[in-house]
Amino acid sequence: MAKKTIADVDVAGKKVLMRVDFNVPLNGEGKITDDRRIAMAIDSIKSVTSRGGQLILMSHLGRPAGDGSAEDAKYSLKPVATRLGEILGQEVAFATDTIGEDATAKVAALSDGGVLVLENLRFNKGEKKGDADFAAALAAFADIYCNDAFGTCHRKDASMVAVPQAMAGKPKVVGYLVAKEIKYLTDAIANPGRPFIAILGGAKVSDKIKVIDNLLDVCDKILIGGAMAYTFALAQGGSIGKSLVEPDKVELAKQLIKKGGDKLMLPLDTHCGDDFNSGCNKVVVKAGEIPEEFEGLDIGPETAKLYAETVKGAKTVVWNGPMGVFEMSPFDAGTKAVAQAIADGDSISIIGGGDSAAAIQQLGFADQVSHVSTGGGASLAMLEGQAFEAVDLLDEA
């Protein structure tokens, strides 16, 4: 799935339309609380500006209605443009619309090495609808298209699919961020070093059914944790007390247990609490033996030890979803044990986005793993084996 990157095209004096993921968290005052997504795009941005390209950046932020209401205004990308200028140490222009008069004028005014941020793509309803006219207007701005927004690669929004389609005959490439995601998520799964271990946690089996099913065909072991373990416990006839569970997914869990055999490793014990807080009464019980007034909040110590030993011997590890309520001590112990084992091992380690990425950052292990994905939903979709139209239609290397 190797694609041409932004480094492979001559950008000097040309306009480059780059789709980035600037969907950053903002506080009530419109201030950015975490600028990592902006920072992650800098290498691709500088690849264009340092070689004399004229860069037009487009992104979504949040979920605006797209009706021009005052409520939508809080999703403006203006604070992002300001922050990007601070990071780059240069003026970054901002267009107050996406394809209107202001955007058109500011695109025309771009000089070599200049940067322009368009207003939130989702302020135009054509973005989510994949509208061809909206896409054509964006496409007309540029000579080159670059996709550096892995977090939305599994979507068919106009900026991801219809825009590159409208730029037929022009270079269509990936940025460094997307190139790295493809390298790790597709290549590691296609040609993994073995043993290949997958660790899957989180709340719902339903979110991970296709992932588990796909990975059972390629992994040596799949370790199950998080609240979804309680649906598997129920499928085995266990008692789960007040634990989070999906009763309608019990039959599917039974099928996965049958298909998985020895490959599918389920918790041996569970760390439970009688309330959802750190100060609750706690008890460790065998899996499937949770007392009526308790709920499972983490894998137990026996499971944590077994999972850590299994992970340490791996050559490839994919991890998506925490083992328990990692934000709340002492129910972070299982997640911490697995993270420590990954850090201590010598495997190619790929951490899926979302809560797994947050956990690995919070626990301080982010610099001890091979790759932390920037897209939770996209990384899951890739682990499911989904085809990404937004990537497939880009130029082959």
N, C-alpha and C positions, 0 to 999 in steps of 0.2 A: 504493500500500500504506500510505497515511498512516493512523495510528491515533491515537485519543485518548491523551493523556499524563496522568500523575499531576497535572499542573497544571490539567487541564480538569475535575477533579471536586472537589466540596466535601468536605473530609475532617474538618472540625471536629467533635469529639466522636464520630467514627466509628472503627471498627477497620479498619485496612488490612493485608491479608496480602500481603507483597511477597516475590517469589522473587528472590533475589540470587545472585551467583556469588562466594561466599567460599571457593572452592577454592584456598586459599593454600598455598604450600610451608612445611612445618614441618621443623625439624632434629630430631635424635635426642632432644633434651630437651623437645620439644613447643613450641619457641619459633618464632614466625613470622619467616621470613627475607626475605620480600618482601610488603609490605602494600598493593601498588598496587590489587589487586582490591577491597579494602575502601575505599580512598580514592576509587575510581571510582564507588562507590555513594552517596557522601556527598550529592551534590546532590539525588538522588531522596529520600533519607532525610530531609534537612532540609526538603524541600518538604512532607512530611507533618507533621513535628514542629513546624515554625515556624507552621503553620496550625491547630495544636491537634488533630491526628489522633493516634490510638493505634496505634503501628506494631509489627507482628509480622513478623519477618524469618525466612525459611527458606532453607536452602542445603544442598548436599552438600559433603563434603570427602573427597577420596581415594576409595579403593575398598574400604570395609569389607565383611566377609562378611555383616554384618547379623544375626549370631547371638548378639550380646551377649557375645562372648568378650573376654578381656583384651587380645587383639591389636587388637580394634576400638577400644578405649579411646583409642588414640593418634590416632584421627581425630575426637576430640571437638571441637566448635566453641567450647568454653569459652574457649580463648586468643583466639579471634576476637572474642568478646563483650567480653572485657577490653580488647583493642586498640581496638575500635570506641568503647568508652566514653572511652578516652584521647583519641581523635581528636575526638569530639563534645564532650568536656568535660562530660559528664553521666553519671549512672549508667545502665548498660544491664543489664537483667535477663536472666537465662539460665535456660532450662528444661532440666532433665536428661532430658527425653524429648520426643517430637514431638506425640503426641496423647493422652498419658497424664494421670495425676492432676496432676503438677507443671505441665505445659504448660497444662492447663485452668484450674488455680488462678491461674497467673501471667497468663494472658490476661484473666481476670475482674478481676484486680487492677490492670490497666493504667490509668493516668490520662492525661488529655490532654497530648500532647507526650512521652509515655513511649515507650520502645523495649524490646522483648523479642526475644531471639534464641532460636529453638528449637534443640534438639539436632539433629545431623546427620540429614538426611532418609533417608540410606541405611542408618541403623541399623534402619530398618523395611523389610523386604523388599517391602512394597507400593509403595515409591517406584519402583523399577526395573521392576516388573511393571505399573505403571499401574493399581493396584488401586482400584476404585471406592469401597470402604468406607473405605480409608485416606484417599482424596481427599475424601470427604464429611465425614469428621471434621475435616480441616484447613479445608475450606470453611466449616464451621459456626462457626469462630472469628471470621469477619470480615464486614464490610459491603461491602468493596471489594477487588478483586484487582489486583495490579500485577506485571507481568513486567519485571524489570530484569536478567535473566540471559541475555545474548546467547549466551554460550558453550555453553549447553544448549538453545538455541531449536530446534535441528534434531532434538532427542530427543523421545520421547513419554513421558517419566517422568510419574508422577502429578502432581507439583507443576507441571508445564509444561502438561499437557493436561487430565487428569481433574479437577483442582481448579477451573480456570476453567469447565469444563463443568458442574461441580456447583454453581456460583454463578450459574446462569441467572437473569436478571432483575436482577442486581446489576452495578454498573459494573466493567468489566474493561479495564484500560488498560496502557500501557507506561510504563516509567520513562525518564528522560532518556538513559540509556546505550543502551538498545535502540532508542529513537527515532533517535538519532544513527547507529547502525549501519545501520538500515533506510534512512535518508536517503542515506547514502553508497553502501552496497553495492547497493541496488536502483535508486535514482534515477540514480546515475552510469552504471550499465550500461544502463539503459533509455533515457537521453538523454545520452550522453557527448559531451563536446567532442572534436573530432577534430583531429589523429590520436589514436586511442585505442590505447594500447600496453599489452599484458599481459606481465609478466615472470614466468616460472614456473621454479622451481628445486626443490631438495630431492632426496631420494634415489630416489624411486620414480615411474616413469611410471604405475604402477597407481593411485597416489593421485590423479593429476591427469588421467587419461584423459578423464573426463566434463567436467572443467573446460576442457581444451584443445578438446574437441569443441564445447562450447557457445560458448566465446569465439571460435573460428574463424568463427562466424556473425556476430559483432558487432564484433570487433576489426579494426584495420587491420594490426597486426603482433603476433606472439607471439614473444618472445625466450626461448629455452630454455637453461637452465644447470643447474648441480648434477650430481649423479651420474646423474640420469635421462637426461642428454645421451648417456651411453655406450650406453644401449639404442638410442637413435636412431642412433648411430654404427655399432653392430652391424647395425642394419637396413639401413644403406647399404653393408654389406660391409667396414667398417673393422676395424682391429685395436685392441683395448682393453686389452691386457695384463692386469693383475690388478685392473682397475677394477670397482667395484660395478656389477652389471648384472642385468637381469631377462630371461633368455633366453626365457621363456614369453610375453613381451610384445613380442617383435620384430615379429611379424605386425601387431599393433595399431599399433606405431610406424610401420610401412610404410604402413598405411592413413591415419594422421594426416599423414604426409609428403605423400602423394598428395592428400589433401583440402586440406591447407594451402597447397600451392604456394608462391608468393612471400611469403605472409603468415607462414609459419613460418620463423623465423630460428634456425639451429643454429650452435653454436660453430665458428669457423674454426681455432682452435688450443687447446691444452690444456696447463696447468701440471701436471707430473707429479712424483711422488716414488717412491723405491724402498722407502719405509717410511712408516708413518702417524705421523710426528712432524716437528717443525720442523727438526731437524738432519739429515734424510735427504738423500741425493743427489737433486738436482732437475734437470729438463730441460723445456724448452718445445718441443712438437712440433705438427705440423699435426693437426687433428682426425682421428681414425681411424687415426693412425699411432703409437699408444702402444707403446713397447718392451715386450717380454714380461715383464720383471721390474719394471716400473713400473705405478703406478696413477694415474689422473687425480684430482687433488684440487682443481682450480679451473679456471675458464675462463682461457685465455691472454691476454696483453696486447693482441694484435690484436683478439680478440673483445671484450675489455673496452672498448677504444676505440670500436669499431663500435657496441656496445650503448649506451654513454654518449652518443654522437652521436645515435643514434636516439631515446633517451629525452628528450634536451634539447628536441627539437622537438615533444614530445607535449603535448596539451591535457588528456588524461585518462590516468593510469597506475594500473594495478592490479598489485601485486607480491606474489607468494606463493612463498616458498622461496628460500634463498640460492644464490648462484652457485658456491660451493665450501665448503671447510671454514673458515667464517668465524671460528671460535674459535681458529684456529691460524695464526699468521704463518709464512710469507708467503702462505699460501693463502687469506687474507682479501682479497687485492687486487681480485679480480673483484667481490665483493660490495660492497666499499668504493667502487669506481669507479661502479657502478650507483647506489648510495645517494647519492653525491656529485652525480651527474647529476640525480637526482630533486630533491634539495635545491636545486640551482642553477636548475632550470627553473621555469616558472610554471604547471604543470599542477595539476589536481585530482589529488592522489596518495593512493591508498588502499593501506595495507600490511596484508596478511592476517596473522592472528595467528600463534602458534607461533614457529618459528625466524626468520621474517622480522621479526616484532616484536622478538625478542631481538636480532637483528642491528642493526636501526635504532637501538635503545636503546644497544647496546654501542658503536656507531660514532659516537654523539652527534648523530644527525640527527632524532631523534624530534620535536623542536619545529619542524622545517622541512618537515614533510609535513602534508597536510590531515587525515588520519585514520589512526590505528593501531588496527586491529580488536582486540577483546578475546577473540575466539573463533576459534581456528585451524580446528577442524572445522566450526564453523558458517559461517565466512566462505567456506570451500571449498564447502560445500553450497549456499550462496547463489549463488556464482559458477557452480556447475553448473546453476543455474536451478531447484533444488528448491523445492517449496512447503513452508512451515513451518506445520504445523497449530497449533503453540503460539502463533503470531502471527496466523494467519488468523482464529481464533475470538475475538480481542479486538475491542473496539468500534471501529468506523470513525470517523475524524475528521469 
